[in-house]
Amino acid sequence: MGISRRDFFKRTATIAGTSLLGSGAIAHAYEKGGPSIFSKGNTANRKNWKQWEERKKAPAPEEPYSVLIDTTRCIGCRRCEWACNEWNKNPNKPIKEFEASVNQKKSVFDNVRRTHAGTFTVVNRYISSKDRNPIYVKKQCMQCEDPGCLSACFVEAFKKTAEGSVLYNPSVCIGCRYCMIACPFDIPAYEYYEVLNPQVTKCTMCYDRITKEGGVPACVEICLAETLRFGKRSELINLAHERIINNPGKYVDHVYGEHEVGGASWLYLSSVPFDEIGLRTDIGTTPIPKASNGFLFAVKMFEIVGAWPLVFGAYYAISKARNKHKPSHDTSSEKKGEGHGAKH
Amino acid sequence: MAQNTNTWFREKILLGMTPRDYIISNFNVPNLIAAVIVGLGVAVMIYRLFFGLGPSTNLSDTYPWGLWIGFDVLVGIALAAPGLALGTAVHLFGMKEYHHFVRPAILSSLLGYIFAVFALMFDLGRYYRIPYLIGWSWGFSSILFLIGWHFFLYINICLIEWAPALFEWLNLRKLREFFSKLAIWATIFGVIIAGGHQSALGGLYLVAPAKLHPLWYSILLPVFFLLSAIFAGIGMVIVESSITHKIFKRQLKDFNEAEYNRLVIGLGKGAASALFIYFILKLFDLAHSNTWGYLNTPYGYWYLVEILGFVLLPAILFTHSARKEKPKLVQFSGFLTAFGVILNRLNVSIIAYNWYLPTSQKYYPLWSEIALSIGVVGMLVLAYRFIVNRMAIMHEHPDYESVH
């Protein structure tokens, strides 16, 4: 074999990218939503939640896990999408159709896609501002350290596990979809076409795999290009910074996900600024729950502390009104007092 | 016995008419229009229950909340603030001359909340699980949890405040006295609870700093929502009273126009102060977050329409009409204020939400979403009319003395 599979993909990807450029910049056209928006009957949620409930007693790992995505290595084969669908029992197609996209003139890469009810991860294509080559960027739940979805949920359907996964419990969810509002990465999707038991769906970093001995997420296992790397979070952060230092000029000096909205379990390396590859840089480093905590505290203080002056003030007003009426209508003083609350 | 219940039903429900006469008396054009509106709304409700949210709405993974939250809940609850505004004025600040406005205000709050929650049921994916929120699984870190509980409590508070009118109608003197005694306490807790959740509705969007347009996003969102609920409440009292005083005129035997106009102008003054405070806070917010630059963009122009046309303009009109004593202008400004609050809630929840998306990706409601929302409004109006025609809301009950 003179040419490895990976090199083959890389070369064809470059050709496809350059030919694309000639035909105009369509990479930033958004997609309205593929067939996976119709998906329903998710089973991964329940499976993972059950796994968590069973593991509650088991010793927690000393450190949360992470996945590092080196976008400079990704060849756009989309095998991770296939593997994710396969493992999580989402609607799937033959793996060949995923692999073919990168060479097609018209492909799913023409649109920027997002996660949907039956898709936990998507790979998008962007054109590098540095060398006009395509950059493939995998997108999935970031598994935030301090998740917005978790704090937004009014029935506590989310859980951040010691492994790093953010899990969703479909058996308490009422379906308000506030978690989708609160997610700064626009990840949770909803089974809008399920009539009675719709669920929120998203990646769990394969909680049901990583809790097994030596288990890694399905996408990481199938990745040929060594784009994805699973490990302990602190080790991967060190590795990411090492790569930046050891390859001067190759990377932007930033590990996306290290500090974004308080840190996430998925980390990204990129050769161009992150907002050019669909990762928002305007979300800050403050965890989303911090935005609502202060207000919740203020309301509690108002309702507990501020309520008492109001109550006593009202009591004072009632007794004053009662006394005022006494001299003139001594017979009906009681009635006057108690009637004070009535509207007429 | 059967004869007895029959007369009761005829007296209380059919307003003393025979069923035949009652139906004939209600067979007119406005009622037919109402029937079509409500009928269409009910049809959409059934469709949603049988086919799910997907086919019956334009909601998507990027726009999880649409018209049913933005209009039915956010607008609905803001416009249901009359009970808060007038309950506070009359019971806490002792502005007794406004007690005539209190019962209609309480009724519109009660119905506003009930129908907002009713409409919300169709937006929830698993509406049948709503009791979970009260007694099963508590998400203390969620602002929505606070809102859910406050809605539940506030509907109960409104029921207590409304109960005296109900028991006057049923002629149950003991129960009426009991609830009259409770009413002041209900009002106090009502102020606390209503203040809490009106602001919390704005607080909902605190968690979306990256999605809401910087001109609308602010750490002061809860304050803005609370303040605007207050002037929305006063505005709605003005709007409702100008409508109901026309429609239910025969119920107002000793109606004193001059006195009524004086009170309406007083309401206008209250609304003007709230509007001015709101406007100044908005300016401070602009300066603090330094978002002046956005003003010269399409979203900025839209923001200026909202702030100048529906906050500053009604504030000035209210002030002007109070000085020149023009009750008609107060009524117009009331309309303007209420419309401005509708605009504000839709801006926050829909128009300025996901503002960076291209127009083709933006959410716009499906016809069925609009039909359901209008249908619910229709139901509310019919329920309001049904109650006002039967209970002592607009006037004093002849058998019960006024206590003020």
Boltz contact constraints between the chains, C-beta under 6 A:
constraints:
  - contact:
      token1: [A, 30]
      token2: [B, 361]
      max_distance: 6.0
  - contact:
      token1: [A, 116]
      token2: [B, 61]
      max_distance: 6.0
  - contact:
      token1: [A, 148]
      token2: [B, 207]
      max_distance: 6.0
  - contact:
      token1: [A, 151]
      token2: [B, 141]
      max_distance: 6.0
  - contact:
      token1: [A, 152]
      token2: [B, 142]
      max_distance: 6.0
  - contact:
      token1: [A, 152]
      token2: [B, 207]
      max_distance: 6.0
  - contact:
      token1: [A, 153]
      token2: [B, 139]
      max_distance: 6.0
  - contact:
      token1: [A, 153]
      token2: [B, 142]
      max_distance: 6.0
  - contact:
      token1: [A, 154]
      token2: [B, 139]
      max_distance: 6.0
  - contact:
      token1: [A, 154]
      token2: [B, 142]
      max_distance: 6.0
  - contact:
      token1: [A, 154]
      token2: [B, 144]
      max_distance: 6.0
  - contact:
      token1: [A, 154]
      token2: [B, 145]
      max_distance: 6.0
  - contact:
      token1: [A, 154]
      token2: [B, 148]
      max_distance: 6.0
  - contact:
      token1: [A, 155]
      token2: [B, 132]
      max_distance: 6.0
  - contact:
      token1: [A, 155]
      token2: [B, 137]
      max_distance: 6.0
  - contact:
      token1: [A, 155]
      token2: [B, 139]
      max_distance: 6.0
  - contact:
      token1: [A, 156]
      token2: [B, 137]
      max_distance: 6.0
  - contact:
      token1: [A, 156]
      token2: [B, 139]
      max_distance: 6.0
  - contact:
      token1: [A, 172]
      token2: [B, 132]
      max_distance: 6.0
  - contact:
      token1: [A, 172]
      token2: [B, 137]
      max_distance: 6.0
  - contact:
      token1: [A, 174]
      token2: [B, 124]
      max_distance: 6.0
  - contact:
      token1: [A, 174]
      token2: [B, 126]
      max_distance: 6.0
  - contact:
      token1: [A, 174]
      token2: [B, 129]
      max_distance: 6.0
  - contact:
      token1: [A, 175]
      token2: [B, 124]
      max_distance: 6.0
  - contact:
      token1: [A, 175]
      token2: [B, 125]
      max_distance: 6.0
  - contact:
      token1: [A, 175]
      token2: [B, 126]
      max_distance: 6.0
  - contact:
      token1: [A, 176]
      token2: [B, 124]
      max_distance: 6.0
  - contact:
      token1: [A, 177]
      token2: [B, 64]
      max_distance: 6.0
  - contact:
      token1: [A, 178]
      token2: [B, 144]
      max_distance: 6.0
  - contact:
      token1: [A, 180]
      token2: [B, 64]
      max_distance: 6.0
  - contact:
      token1: [A, 181]
      token2: [B, 208]
      max_distance: 6.0
  - contact:
      token1: [A, 182]
      token2: [B, 207]
      max_distance: 6.0
  - contact:
      token1: [A, 184]
      token2: [B, 210]
      max_distance: 6.0
  - contact:
      token1: [A, 189]
      token2: [B, 61]
      max_distance: 6.0
  - contact:
      token1: [A, 192]
      token2: [B, 53]
      max_distance: 6.0
  - contact:
      token1: [A, 192]
      token2: [B, 54]
      max_distance: 6.0
  - contact:
      token1: [A, 193]
      token2: [B, 52]
      max_distance: 6.0
  - contact:
      token1: [A, 193]
      token2: [B, 54]
      max_distance: 6.0
  - contact:
      token1: [A, 195]
      token2: [B, 52]
      max_distance: 6.0
  - contact:
      token1: [A, 198]
      token2: [B, 125]
      max_distance: 6.0
  - contact:
      token1: [A, 282]
      token2: [B, 210]
      max_distance: 6.0
  - contact:
      token1: [A, 283]
      token2: [B, 210]
      max_distance: 6.0
  - contact:
      token1: [A, 288]
      token2: [B, 207]
      max_distance: 6.0
  - contact:
      token1: [A, 291]
      token2: [B, 206]
      max_distance: 6.0
  - contact:
      token1: [A, 291]
      token2: [B, 207]
      max_distance: 6.0
  - contact:
      token1: [A, 292]
      token2: [B, 143]
      max_distance: 6.0
  - contact:
      token1: [A, 292]
      token2: [B, 206]
      max_distance: 6.0
  - contact:
      token1: [A, 292]
      token2: [B, 207]
      max_distance: 6.0
  - contact:
      token1: [A, 295]
      token2: [B, 203]
      max_distance: 6.0
  - contact:
      token1: [A, 295]
      token2: [B, 222]
      max_distance: 6.0
  - contact:
      token1: [A, 299]
      token2: [B, 196]
      max_distance: 6.0
  - contact:
      token1: [A, 303]
      token2: [B, 192]
      max_distance: 6.0
  - contact:
      token1: [A, 303]
      token2: [B, 196]
      max_distance: 6.0
  - contact:
      token1: [A, 307]
      token2: [B, 192]
      max_distance: 6.0
  - contact:
      token1: [A, 310]
      token2: [B, 188]
      max_distance: 6.0
  - contact:
      token1: [A, 311]
      token2: [B, 188]
      max_distance: 6.0
  - contact:
      token1: [A, 314]
      token2: [B, 184]
      max_distance: 6.0
  - contact:
      token1: [A, 314]
      token2: [B, 188]
      max_distance: 6.0
  - contact:
      token1: [A, 338]
      token2: [B, 181]
      max_distance: 6.0
  - contact:
      token1: [A, 339]
      token2: [B, 180]
      max_distance: 6.0
  - contact:
      token1: [A, 339]
      token2: [B, 403]
      max_distance: 6.0
  - contact:
      token1: [A, 341]
      token2: [B, 180]
      max_distance: 6.0
  - contact:
      token1: [A, 341]
      token2: [B, 183]
      max_distance: 6.0
  - contact:
      token1: [A, 341]
      token2: [B, 184]
      max_distance: 6.0
  - contact:
      token1: [A, 342]
      token2: [B, 164]
      max_distance: 6.0
  - contact:
      token1: [A, 342]
      token2: [B, 180]
      max_distance: 6.0
  - contact:
      token1: [A, 342]
      token2: [B, 403]
      max_distance: 6.0
  - contact:
      token1: [A, 343]
      token2: [B, 99]
      max_distance: 6.0
  - contact:
      token1: [A, 343]
      token2: [B, 102]
      max_distance: 6.0
  - contact:
      token1: [A, 343]
      token2: [B, 103]
      max_distance: 6.0
  - contact:
      token1: [A, 344]
      token2: [B, 396]
      max_distance: 6.0
  - contact:
      token1: [A, 344]
      token2: [B, 402]
      max_distance: 6.0
